[in-house]
Amino acid sequence: MIELELYAAGVRNTENVLKLGHEFEAVPGLRYKVDVNHDIVYLEFTEPVLSVEQILSIFSKLDLTAKIVGTIPPELRPKTKTQRISGT
């Protein structure tokens, strides 16, 4: 079981919870729980079907800024150690 915990200010808003649920329902093998008292989202995967970047982009798409709480499971970490520098 792969677990990831995220903090996303504003996720407690009912509309955001519904939108997030709609996005996560499309991901096979993903279970999630939203702690609306603390703006925390818990994710559980049976296998790594999403990367950390993909997870964060889902939150970004909903105008939420998510921050990972704790360590990133090795299965969800990027496969490369380098990051691409964006041009200006």
Order of alpha helices (4+ residues) and beta strands (2+ residues): beta-alpha-beta-beta-alpha-beta
